[in-house]
Amino acid sequence: MLVVALIVASALLVFGTGSETPSAAASTVAAMPDPPAAPRYKAASLKVPSKLPPVDFRNLPAAEAAGMIEVTAEGLRLPRISPSGWMPWIANSRRFDPAGPPARIGLMMINVGADEPLMQRAIEDLPGEVSLAFLPSTPELPRRLRQARDRGHETYLMLPVEDPSGLAERGIRPIETSADAPENLRRLRTALARGEGYVGVVVRSPGPVSQSDPTARPLVREVADRGLAVVEINPGPDTSVLHHLAIEMGAGYARSADILDYELASEGVTGNLGRLAAWVAETAPGQAPRHALGVVQPDDGAIDAIVAWHKQAAARPDISLVPVIGHFECRDACMARVRAQPAQLLP
């Protein structure tokens, strides 16, 4: 199996600390073996919050932030591209210094929100560079998204899609291949309206929805037209329908094929993190720097492993932990949207 680290080579400056203008986009594809995922949940205990870390998010004027919300006739509050051109996937991303070590690791904890103590631990204990993908059914989701942002985390929504082996969310009807396009769009919008301030949606793949162009096409169009990004979790080696649609529709896109909490791995999350870091740091002279994006389920052991690894990695000059936005690909149609509004490139 393959790890795919997809990078916005020219648009990374957009997410950094300056006001540079991007040029043509490119992507780097790198590979390493990895087994399939085996999610697991267990209980956790709440911890007393520590001092808030410094946060590097854009502080938009209230009018600009309000412009990225559409209130529908049904009363749904949905993300949108603002009249001045701000796209939520850029406006809500965490900024980072692109001048850091070019070998990058990204980490995302997925399915956050099913277990409240684990959710609280993820928000409070994980490094801010670790992105969090929340279930739309998370109780008090808007407040949890704000808490995560206050702790430095980029936030995403898990897209509820039919998956016999996945989580069944309470009160959320999944997107299904058996439903028609208008119904699936209604379900998508209902999920998107559950919270605000997130970067994009996360899709578990392969699956019936992500493998069906007729089903996925109107959904990716909706996501792209609302200025959101797509993160695909796909351990398969082949280029996916979602990837092709993201390129066509102009959506920012990232893919993770590395599942860090695969239970059959002898060293668990700790061993997989070490292996991932070693692989990223192996770039030979003349080769493009390697990037890798790993995902993990909420779990006490996984949180402890990431915290311990982060303390060790902080002393390494050859790799950097960056938010998931640092692993995005932005192709021609996507870059055309970015270039259309130069104001988005300002600090």
Secondary structure as a PSIPRED ss2 file (coil, helix, strand):
# PSIPRED VFORMAT (PSIPRED V4.0)

   1 M C   1.000  0.000  0.000
   2 L C   1.000  0.000  0.000
   3 V C   1.000  0.000  0.000
   4 V C   1.000  0.000  0.000
   5 A C   1.000  0.000  0.000
   6 L C   1.000  0.000  0.000
   7 I C   1.000  0.000  0.000
   8 V C   1.000  0.000  0.000
   9 A C   1.000  0.000  0.000
  10 S C   1.000  0.000  0.000
  11 A H   0.000  1.000  0.000
  12 L H   0.000  1.000  0.000
  13 L H   0.000  1.000  0.000
  14 V H   0.000  1.000  0.000
  15 F H   0.000  1.000  0.000
  16 G C   1.000  0.000  0.000
  17 T C   1.000  0.000  0.000
  18 G C   1.000  0.000  0.000
  19 S C   1.000  0.000  0.000
  20 E C   1.000  0.000  0.000
  21 T C   1.000  0.000  0.000
  22 P C   1.000  0.000  0.000
  23 S C   1.000  0.000  0.000
  24 A C   1.000  0.000  0.000
  25 A C   1.000  0.000  0.000
  26 A C   1.000  0.000  0.000
  27 S C   1.000  0.000  0.000
  28 T C   1.000  0.000  0.000
  29 V C   1.000  0.000  0.000
  30 A C   1.000  0.000  0.000
  31 A C   1.000  0.000  0.000
  32 M C   1.000  0.000  0.000
  33 P C   1.000  0.000  0.000
  34 D C   1.000  0.000  0.000
  35 P C   1.000  0.000  0.000
  36 P C   1.000  0.000  0.000
  37 A C   1.000  0.000  0.000
  38 A C   1.000  0.000  0.000
  39 P C   1.000  0.000  0.000
  40 R C   1.000  0.000  0.000
  41 Y C   1.000  0.000  0.000
  42 K C   1.000  0.000  0.000
  43 A C   1.000  0.000  0.000
  44 A C   1.000  0.000  0.000
  45 S C   1.000  0.000  0.000
  46 L C   1.000  0.000  0.000
  47 K C   1.000  0.000  0.000
  48 V C   1.000  0.000  0.000
  49 P C   1.000  0.000  0.000
  50 S C   1.000  0.000  0.000
  51 K C   1.000  0.000  0.000
  52 L C   1.000  0.000  0.000
  53 P C   1.000  0.000  0.000
  54 P C   1.000  0.000  0.000
  55 V C   1.000  0.000  0.000
  56 D C   1.000  0.000  0.000
  57 F E   0.000  0.000  1.000
  58 R C   1.000  0.000  0.000
  59 N C   1.000  0.000  0.000
  60 L C   1.000  0.000  0.000
  61 P C   1.000  0.000  0.000
  62 A H   0.000  1.000  0.000
  63 A H   0.000  1.000  0.000
  64 E H   0.000  1.000  0.000
  65 A H   0.000  1.000  0.000
  66 A H   0.000  1.000  0.000
  67 G H   0.000  1.000  0.000
  68 M C   1.000  0.000  0.000
  69 I E   0.000  0.000  1.000
  70 E E   0.000  0.000  1.000
  71 V E   0.000  0.000  1.000
  72 T C   1.000  0.000  0.000
  73 A C   1.000  0.000  0.000
  74 E C   1.000  0.000  0.000
  75 G C   1.000  0.000  0.000
  76 L C   1.000  0.000  0.000
  77 R E   0.000  0.000  1.000
  78 L E   0.000  0.000  1.000
  79 P E   0.000  0.000  1.000
  80 R C   1.000  0.000  0.000
  81 I C   1.000  0.000  0.000
  82 S C   1.000  0.000  0.000
  83 P C   1.000  0.000  0.000
  84 S C   1.000  0.000  0.000
  85 G C   1.000  0.000  0.000
  86 W C   1.000  0.000  0.000
  87 M C   1.000  0.000  0.000
  88 P H   0.000  1.000  0.000
  89 W H   0.000  1.000  0.000
  90 I H   0.000  1.000  0.000
  91 A H   0.000  1.000  0.000
  92 N C   1.000  0.000  0.000
  93 S C   1.000  0.000  0.000
  94 R E   0.000  0.000  1.000
  95 R C   1.000  0.000  0.000
  96 F C   1.000  0.000  0.000
  97 D C   1.000  0.000  0.000
  98 P C   1.000  0.000  0.000
  99 A C   1.000  0.000  0.000
 100 G C   1.000  0.000  0.000
 101 P C   1.000  0.000  0.000
 102 P C   1.000  0.000  0.000
 103 A E   0.000  0.000  1.000
 104 R E   0.000  0.000  1.000
 105 I E   0.000  0.000  1.000
 106 G E   0.000  0.000  1.000
 107 L E   0.000  0.000  1.000
 108 M E   0.000  0.000  1.000
 109 M E   0.000  0.000  1.000
 110 I E   0.000  0.000  1.000
 111 N E   0.000  0.000  1.000
 112 V E   0.000  0.000  1.000
 113 G C   1.000  0.000  0.000
 114 A C   1.000  0.000  0.000
 115 D C   1.000  0.000  0.000
 116 E H   0.000  1.000  0.000
 117 P H   0.000  1.000  0.000
 118 L H   0.000  1.000  0.000
 119 M H   0.000  1.000  0.000
 120 Q H   0.000  1.000  0.000
 121 R H   0.000  1.000  0.000
 122 A H   0.000  1.000  0.000
 123 I H   0.000  1.000  0.000
 124 E H   0.000  1.000  0.000
 125 D H   0.000  1.000  0.000
 126 L C   1.000  0.000  0.000
 127 P C   1.000  0.000  0.000
 128 G C   1.000  0.000  0.000
 129 E C   1.000  0.000  0.000
 130 V C   1.000  0.000  0.000
 131 S E   0.000  0.000  1.000
 132 L E   0.000  0.000  1.000
 133 A E   0.000  0.000  1.000
 134 F E   0.000  0.000  1.000
 135 L C   1.000  0.000  0.000
 136 P C   1.000  0.000  0.000
 137 S C   1.000  0.000  0.000
 138 T C   1.000  0.000  0.000
 139 P C   1.000  0.000  0.000
 140 E C   1.000  0.000  0.000
 141 L H   0.000  1.000  0.000
 142 P H   0.000  1.000  0.000
 143 R H   0.000  1.000  0.000
 144 R H   0.000  1.000  0.000
 145 L H   0.000  1.000  0.000
 146 R H   0.000  1.000  0.000
 147 Q H   0.000  1.000  0.000
 148 A H   0.000  1.000  0.000
 149 R H   0.000  1.000  0.000
 150 D H   0.000  1.000  0.000
 151 R C   1.000  0.000  0.000
 152 G C   1.000  0.000  0.000
 153 H C   1.000  0.000  0.000
 154 E C   1.000  0.000  0.000
 155 T E   0.000  0.000  1.000
 156 Y E   0.000  0.000  1.000
 157 L E   0.000  0.000  1.000
 158 M E   0.000  0.000  1.000
 159 L C   1.000  0.000  0.000
 160 P C   1.000  0.000  0.000
 161 V E   0.000  0.000  1.000
 162 E C   1.000  0.000  0.000
 163 D C   1.000  0.000  0.000
 164 P C   1.000  0.000  0.000
 165 S C   1.000  0.000  0.000
 166 G C   1.000  0.000  0.000
 167 L C   1.000  0.000  0.000
 168 A C   1.000  0.000  0.000
 169 E C   1.000  0.000  0.000
 170 R C   1.000  0.000  0.000
 171 G C   1.000  0.000  0.000
 172 I C   1.000  0.000  0.000
 173 R C   1.000  0.000  0.000
 174 P C   1.000  0.000  0.000
 175 I E   0.000  0.000  1.000
 176 E C   1.000  0.000  0.000
 177 T C   1.000  0.000  0.000
 178 S C   1.000  0.000  0.000
 179 A C   1.000  0.000  0.000
 180 D C   1.000  0.000  0.000
 181 A H   0.000  1.000  0.000
 182 P H   0.000  1.000  0.000
 183 E H   0.000  1.000  0.000
 184 N H   0.000  1.000  0.000
 185 L H   0.000  1.000  0.000
 186 R H   0.000  1.000  0.000
 187 R H   0.000  1.000  0.000
 188 L H   0.000  1.000  0.000
 189 R H   0.000  1.000  0.000
 190 T H   0.000  1.000  0.000
 191 A H   0.000  1.000  0.000
 192 L H   0.000  1.000  0.000
 193 A C   1.000  0.000  0.000
 194 R C   1.000  0.000  0.000
 195 G C   1.000  0.000  0.000
 196 E C   1.000  0.000  0.000
 197 G C   1.000  0.000  0.000
 198 Y C   1.000  0.000  0.000
 199 V C   1.000  0.000  0.000
 200 G E   0.000  0.000  1.000
 201 V E   0.000  0.000  1.000
 202 V E   0.000  0.000  1.000
 203 V E   0.000  0.000  1.000
 204 R E   0.000  0.000  1.000
 205 S C   1.000  0.000  0.000
 206 P C   1.000  0.000  0.000
 207 G C   1.000  0.000  0.000
 208 P C   1.000  0.000  0.000
 209 V C   1.000  0.000  0.000
 210 S C   1.000  0.000  0.000
 211 Q C   1.000  0.000  0.000
 212 S C   1.000  0.000  0.000
 213 D H   0.000  1.000  0.000
 214 P H   0.000  1.000  0.000
 215 T H   0.000  1.000  0.000
 216 A H   0.000  1.000  0.000
 217 R H   0.000  1.000  0.000
 218 P H   0.000  1.000  0.000
 219 L H   0.000  1.000  0.000
 220 V H   0.000  1.000  0.000
 221 R H   0.000  1.000  0.000
 222 E H   0.000  1.000  0.000
 223 V H   0.000  1.000  0.000
 224 A H   0.000  1.000  0.000
 225 D H   0.000  1.000  0.000
 226 R C   1.000  0.000  0.000
 227 G C   1.000  0.000  0.000
 228 L C   1.000  0.000  0.000
 229 A E   0.000  0.000  1.000
 230 V E   0.000  0.000  1.000
 231 V E   0.000  0.000  1.000
 232 E E   0.000  0.000  1.000
 233 I E   0.000  0.000  1.000
 234 N C   1.000  0.000  0.000
 235 P C   1.000  0.000  0.000
 236 G C   1.000  0.000  0.000
 237 P C   1.000  0.000  0.000
 238 D C   1.000  0.000  0.000
 239 T C   1.000  0.000  0.000
 240 S C   1.000  0.000  0.000
 241 V H   0.000  1.000  0.000
 242 L H   0.000  1.000  0.000
 243 H H   0.000  1.000  0.000
 244 H H   0.000  1.000  0.000
 245 L H   0.000  1.000  0.000
 246 A H   0.000  1.000  0.000
 247 I H   0.000  1.000  0.000
 248 E H   0.000  1.000  0.000
 249 M H   0.000  1.000  0.000
 250 G C   1.000  0.000  0.000
 251 A C   1.000  0.000  0.000
 252 G C   1.000  0.000  0.000
 253 Y E   0.000  0.000  1.000
 254 A E   0.000  0.000  1.000
 255 R E   0.000  0.000  1.000
 256 S E   0.000  0.000  1.000
 257 A C   1.000  0.000  0.000
 258 D E   0.000  0.000  1.000
 259 I E   0.000  0.000  1.000
 260 L C   1.000  0.000  0.000
 261 D C   1.000  0.000  0.000
 262 Y C   1.000  0.000  0.000
 263 E C   1.000  0.000  0.000
 264 L C   1.000  0.000  0.000
 265 A C   1.000  0.000  0.000
 266 S C   1.000  0.000  0.000
 267 E C   1.000  0.000  0.000
 268 G H   0.000  1.000  0.000
 269 V H   0.000  1.000  0.000
 270 T H   0.000  1.000  0.000
 271 G H   0.000  1.000  0.000
 272 N H   0.000  1.000  0.000
 273 L H   0.000  1.000  0.000
 274 G H   0.000  1.000  0.000
 275 R H   0.000  1.000  0.000
 276 L H   0.000  1.000  0.000
 277 A H   0.000  1.000  0.000
 278 A H   0.000  1.000  0.000
 279 W H   0.000  1.000  0.000
 280 V H   0.000  1.000  0.000
 281 A C   1.000  0.000  0.000
 282 E C   1.000  0.000  0.000
 283 T C   1.000  0.000  0.000
 284 A C   1.000  0.000  0.000
 285 P C   1.000  0.000  0.000
 286 G C   1.000  0.000  0.000
 287 Q C   1.000  0.000  0.000
 288 A C   1.000  0.000  0.000
 289 P C   1.000  0.000  0.000
 290 R C   1.000  0.000  0.000
 291 H E   0.000  0.000  1.000
 292 A E   0.000  0.000  1.000
 293 L E   0.000  0.000  1.000
 294 G E   0.000  0.000  1.000
 295 V E   0.000  0.000  1.000
 296 V E   0.000  0.000  1.000
 297 Q C   1.000  0.000  0.000
 298 P C   1.000  0.000  0.000
 299 D C   1.000  0.000  0.000
 300 D H   0.000  1.000  0.000
 301 G H   0.000  1.000  0.000
 302 A H   0.000  1.000  0.000
 303 I H   0.000  1.000  0.000
 304 D H   0.000  1.000  0.000
 305 A H   0.000  1.000  0.000
 306 I H   0.000  1.000  0.000
 307 V H   0.000  1.000  0.000
 308 A H   0.000  1.000  0.000
 309 W H   0.000  1.000  0.000
 310 H H   0.000  1.000  0.000
 311 K H   0.000  1.000  0.000
 312 Q H   0.000  1.000  0.000
 313 A H   0.000  1.000  0.000
 314 A C   1.000  0.000  0.000
 315 A C   1.000  0.000  0.000
 316 R C   1.000  0.000  0.000
 317 P C   1.000  0.000  0.000
 318 D C   1.000  0.000  0.000
 319 I E   0.000  0.000  1.000
 320 S E   0.000  0.000  1.000
 321 L E   0.000  0.000  1.000
 322 V C   1.000  0.000  0.000
 323 P C   1.000  0.000  0.000
 324 V H   0.000  1.000  0.000
 325 I H   0.000  1.000  0.000
 326 G H   0.000  1.000  0.000
 327 H H   0.000  1.000  0.000
 328 F C   1.000  0.000  0.000
 329 E E   0.000  0.000  1.000
 330 C C   1.000  0.000  0.000
 331 R C   1.000  0.000  0.000
 332 D H   0.000  1.000  0.000
 333 A H   0.000  1.000  0.000
 334 C H   0.000  1.000  0.000
 335 M H   0.000  1.000  0.000
 336 A H   0.000  1.000  0.000
 337 R H   0.000  1.000  0.000
 338 V H   0.000  1.000  0.000
 339 R H   0.000  1.000  0.000
 340 A H   0.000  1.000  0.000
 341 Q C   1.000  0.000  0.000
 342 P H   0.000  1.000  0.000
 343 A H   0.000  1.000  0.000
 344 Q H   0.000  1.000  0.000
 345 L H   0.000  1.000  0.000
 346 L C   1.000  0.000  0.000
 347 P C   1.000  0.000  0.000
